[in-house]
Amino acid sequence: MRVLCLLAVVLLISKDHKSFGISHPKPACRYPPSQWCRSLEIAIECKVQKQCMELSAIKPNQTVPPVALTLYYESLCPDCRAFITQQLFPTWTMLQDIMSLTLVPYGNAKEVLSANGPFSCQHGEPECRGNMIEACIIHFTGTSLAFQIIYCMESASNVLNAAEPCLQMYAPSMSWATVDACVTGRLGYELMHGYAVMTRALNPAHTHVPWVTFDGEYTENEARAMSSLFHLVCELYKGVKPPACTGAPVKLSTSGCLKE
């Protein structure tokens, strides 16, 4: 899935097109818009294959390494939720062709030996469960799809209550029972232990969350990331800037729906 084609497809059905006198009915398919260009089969089913193919020519040069961003966060931290929903997800949606993303849902948690569980979290047991749910979703679906589910959760009023419906919306083939078994079983603990090791290995050690690294390093860029991540990623990318960064217009099909 490439974000430029995704952006174009979303634009084709957006309200903005009303200003051109063009109406695009929503394709009757079982996939959300974020997955329409994920494969040729999905594009055909959703009747957007022409738009996806037209925009394939403006993909960035893949020989240039993407900007590698890693987010260390915790599921119920207000600042983490704000960063995910207001900065990271919009930037990733626009620029995922030139950036790679790693999510580490652990934050300020600690590994402990306790009757209440193997982890202690800053915002209590619900946050530990939220962290583990997101860890299991990442494990089963991969970062790209998982981030859409996690964004859905983190933008909801209640992160934990949103987990199951968000999973059903973006990954309908994934059973909630599978995720729940991961959370309550050995796999969930192993995933969280791995994230604990990654977090403890940070140099310098993290002092807060959200904690953002670029290409594995923590720099003064984190301050800019909190307020202007989109522009920062465009600036850090060493290849030819994609149209989203330069503001170049993207030519879309304007055939519209002909009156019968």
N, C-alpha and C positions, 0 to 999 in steps of 0.2 A: 504494500500500500504506500502510495506516495502522496504527500500532503498537498502538493500543487494541484494534482488532479482532483483530490478530495475538495479542496477549496473551490475549484471551479464548479464542481458538481453542486456543492452547497449554494454557491452564488446563483446557479441556474434556477434554483427553486426558491430563492429568497424573495422577500417582499420588495427589495430594491428594484427588481426587474419590472415592477409595475410602472415605474417612471418611464420605461421604454415602450409601454403598451404591449408587453409580451407576458403571456400567462403560461406558466409551466406546471402542469399537474404533477402531484407527487407520485413517483413511480410506485406501482403496486408490487412491492416485494417485501420479504420478511426480514430484511437486514436494515439496520440503522444507517443514516447517511455516512457516518464515519467509516463504514466498511464497503461502500459501493465500488471503490477502485481497488479493493484488496486482491481480487482475482478477476480473470476474464469471465468466468462463469457467473460471478455475482454481478458484474457490470452488465452482462447480457440480461440477466433476470430482472435487474432494476432499470433496464433500458437507458443506460448512460454510457455504453461502451464507446460511442463516438466521441464524447467529451473526454473520456479517460485517455483514449488513443491520441486525440489531437494534442493533448498537453504533455504527452510522454517526451516530446522533443525538447522540453525546457527543463528537464531534470538537471540538477547540478552535476559537475564532473565528479564521479565517484572515486577517482584516483586520489583526490584530496581528502585527507582524513576529516571526519566530521568533528564538530566541537563536542567533546565528551563532558557531559554534565552529570554529576552525581548529587542527589539530594538525600541528606540524612535528616529524617523527620520523625514525628510521632503522630498518631492518628487523631488525637483529640486536642492537640496544641492549637490554640486560636491563630497564632502567627503562622504556623505551618499551613493551616487550612487556607488562610488568606493568600499566602504565597502560591500555593498550588492552584487555587481557583482564579486568582487575579493576574498572576505573572506566568507561572510555568506552563499551565495547560494551554492558554491562548498562544504562547510562544511556540510550544511544541506542535500545536495544530498547524501553525503557519510555516514552521521551519524544520519539521522533522527530517526533511531530506538532507539537511546540513548539520544535524546534531544527533548525538546518541545520548540516551537517557538511562541512568541507573537509579532505582529507587531503593532506599534502605529504611524501612519502617521500624525503627528501633529508638532513635533519639536519645533521651536521657534515662532510658530504662536501665535496670541493673539485674544481673543474674544473681539469684539468691537461693539459699536452701531453706524453704519455708513450706509449712503445711498448706498455705494458700496458693502455692504454685512456684515454678522455677524462676519467675521474673517479677520484678517490682517496677511499676511504671509511675511516672510523674503525676498522671491524672487518674491513678487508681486502676483497679482491675478491669473496668470497661475499656480503658485505653490499651491494656495488654491484649485483650481480646481483639480490639480493632486492629492493632499492629499485626497480630497473627493472622487475622482474616485477610488482610492485604498481602501479607507475605505468602500465604497459600494461593491467593489469586494470581500473584506474580508467577509463582512456581508452575501453576497449571496452564496459564494462558499466554505467558510471555509478556514482556514489558509493554509492548505497543497496545495490545488489547487491554491488559490489566490497568494501564494508566487511564483509559476511558472509564473503566469501572470505578477506579479509585477516585477520579474526579467527580463522578456521579455521587459517590459516598460522601466525599469531603465537602461538597457544595450543598448537601442536604442539611436540614435542621438537626437531624439526629443521625449521626454517622453509622451507628450500629444497626438501627432499624432499616436504614437504606441499603444495607449490604446485599441482602437477598434479592430485592427487586432490581437493584442496579446490575447484579450478575445476570438475572434473567433477561434484562433489556439488551445487554451488550454481548452476552455469551449464552444464548438460549440453549445451546447443546451441553453446557456444563451444569451438572447437577449440584444443587446447594448441599445435598447430603455429602457429596465428595469433599467440598470445601470444609464443611463442619467436621467431618471425620479427620481432616488434616489438622484443624484447629485443636481438636481434643486429643489427638493422637501423637505418636512419636515424631511424625514428619514435621508437624508444626513446631515442636520444640527444636528439632534439628535446624530448621530454617531460621528460627529466631536466634539460635546460638551462632549460626553463621553470620548473621547481621550484627550480633554483639561483637564478634571478633573483628569484623570490618570497622565497626565504630571505634573500638578500643585502639585500633591500629592507626587512627588518624594522627597525623603529625603536621602541624601542631594539633593537640587534642582539642576537640570541640568544646566550646564554652557555652553554647546555646543552640537552639534549633528554631527555625530551619538553618542548616549548615550546608553550604553549597561549595563544591569543588569543581574546577575546570581542568580537564586533562589530568585528574588525580591530585591537583594541588589547590590549596586554599590560599587565595590572594586577596588583595584589596578589591578585586572585582566583585566580591560578594555584596558589598554595599550597593553597587550599581545594579546588581542582579535583583535586589529587593524592590527597586523602583523602575528599572528600565531594562528588563531582561531581554526583550526582543531586540533592541538596538545593540545590546552587548553581544549577543550571539552572532548577529550580522557582522559586527566589527571583528570578532575573534575568528570567524571563518576565513581561511586563507585562499579559498578557491574563488571562482567567478561567482559573484553574488547572485542569488536567485531573484526573480522579479519581485517577490515579496519584500526583499531588502531594499531594492533600488526604487521601488515605486513604479516600475515599468508596467504598462498596461498588458493584460493577458487577453488575447483574442479568443472569444468564445463563439460557439455556434449561435446564430440569432435567427434561425429559420422559424422558430416559434411553432405554434399550433395553428394550422390552417383551418379556416372556416369551411365547413362542409356545405 
